[in-house]
Amino acid sequence: MQIFIESTDMKLWEIVNNRRYIILQIINDRGKEVDKSKDQYTTSDWDKLTKNLRAKHILYFGLDANKYIRISACDTIKQI
């Protein structure tokens, strides 16, 4: 699996092993960090989101049906 994921995109294996890319947060007028809304995403943010989904997709399709059912509710790549 590692070789296949790395051959697709080297950064995907880093995502699988370490963490998913997190869309950056912004500081609101009260000085608190809040998630960006999708209309505030930059091209870089969209690229990170796409890499997360691509890694998740590869992991899903590398599993048989029984294992897929066990992980289909997982939200992050690390949980999978």
Secondary structure, DSSP 4 states (H G I P E B T S, - for coil): -HHHHHHH-HHHHHHHHT----PPEEE-TTS-EEEPPGGG--HHHHHHHHHHHHHHHHHHHTS-HHHHHHHTT--STTT-
